[in-house]
């Protein structure tokens, strides 16, 4: 499993927590930061999945 997948999923979780904390506290800046971090995690995770698929295809 590519490390980008793991790091991306971790960013998504961290972003979700920040987003929820921002909503609860009414801190729009923190909420926006969480949304952005979730999006970055999604992209990084997708890059890791693509790397895994390429690696698997080369091994066959």
VOPAGU-2260 file (C-alpha; in pm, 1 decimal, decimal comma):
REM VOPAGU-2260
SITE   aa  ch    i         X         Y         Z
SITE  UNK   A    0       0,0       0,0       0,0
SITE  UNK   A    1     138,3     337,1     -99,8
SITE  UNK   A    2     220,0     576,5     183,3
SITE  UNK   A    3      19,3     850,9       9,4
SITE  UNK   A    4    -297,2     648,4      63,4
SITE  UNK   A    5    -233,0     627,0     436,3
SITE  UNK   A    6    -131,2     991,6     471,1
SITE  UNK   A    7    -428,0    1101,7     260,2
SITE  UNK   A    8    -675,8     910,6     472,8
SITE  UNK   A    9    -518,5    1059,1     786,5
SITE  UNK   A   10    -558,1    1410,0     641,5
SITE  UNK   A   11    -922,3    1339,9     562,8
SITE  UNK   A   12    -988,8    1234,1     922,2
SITE  UNK   A   13    -800,3    1533,6    1062,1
SITE  UNK   A   14    -992,9    1763,7     828,4
SITE  UNK   A   15   -1324,3    1614,9     936,4
SITE  UNK   A   16   -1237,0    1674,6    1300,3
SITE  UNK   A   17   -1137,5    2036,4    1231,8
SITE  UNK   A   18   -1451,5    2093,8    1028,9
SITE  UNK   A   19   -1672,8    1954,1    1305,4
SITE  UNK   A   20   -1490,3    2154,9    1572,5
SITE  UNK   A   21   -1534,6    2468,0    1363,6
SITE  UNK   A   22   -1905,5    2404,8    1326,7
SITE  UNK   A   23   -1950,7    2339,7    1697,3
SITE  UNK   A   24   -1757,5    2649,0    1805,8
SITE  UNK   A   25   -1883,9    2872,4    1526,1
SITE  UNK   A   26   -1527,2    2925,8    1401,5
SITE  UNK   A   27   -1569,0    2956,9    1025,6
SITE  UNK   A   28   -1193,9    2978,8     972,3
SITE  UNK   A   29   -1134,7    2643,4    1142,8
SITE  UNK   A   30   -1427,8    2492,1     956,2
SITE  UNK   A   31   -1288,8    2611,6     620,9
SITE  UNK   A   32    -943,9    2482,3     713,0
SITE  UNK   A   33   -1097,7    2142,3     784,3
SITE  UNK   A   34   -1280,5    2134,9     450,8
SITE  UNK   A   35    -959,0    2224,2     268,9
SITE  UNK   A   36    -762,0    1958,9     455,6
SITE  UNK   A   37   -1024,3    1695,6     372,7
SITE  UNK   A   38   -1000,8    1788,2       5,0
SITE  UNK   A   39    -620,6    1767,7      12,2
SITE  UNK   A   40    -644,9    1427,6     179,6
SITE  UNK   A   41    -884,4    1303,8     -86,8
SITE  UNK   A   42    -643,6    1408,0    -362,2
SITE  UNK   A   43    -343,4    1254,6    -186,1
SITE  UNK   A   44    -532,0     931,0    -124,2
SITE  UNK   A   45    -635,7     912,7    -490,0
SITE  UNK   A   46    -273,4     962,0    -594,6
SITE  UNK   A   47    -173,9     674,8    -368,7
SITE  UNK   A   48    -443,8     451,2    -515,7
SITE  UNK   A   49    -323,1     533,6    -866,5
SITE  UNK   A   50      33,7     450,3    -766,3
SITE  UNK   A   51     -84,2     117,3    -624,6
SITE  UNK   A   52    -270,2      33,4    -945,9
SITE  UNK   A   53      33,7     114,8   -1157,2
SITE  UNK   A   54     259,8     -89,5    -929,7
SITE  UNK   A   55      17,7    -385,2    -946,5
SITE  UNK   A   56      -5,1    -362,6   -1325,6
SITE  UNK   A   57     373,5    -361,2   -1361,9
SITE  UNK   A   58     409,0    -666,7   -1136,7
SITE  UNK   A   59     173,6    -877,4   -1349,7
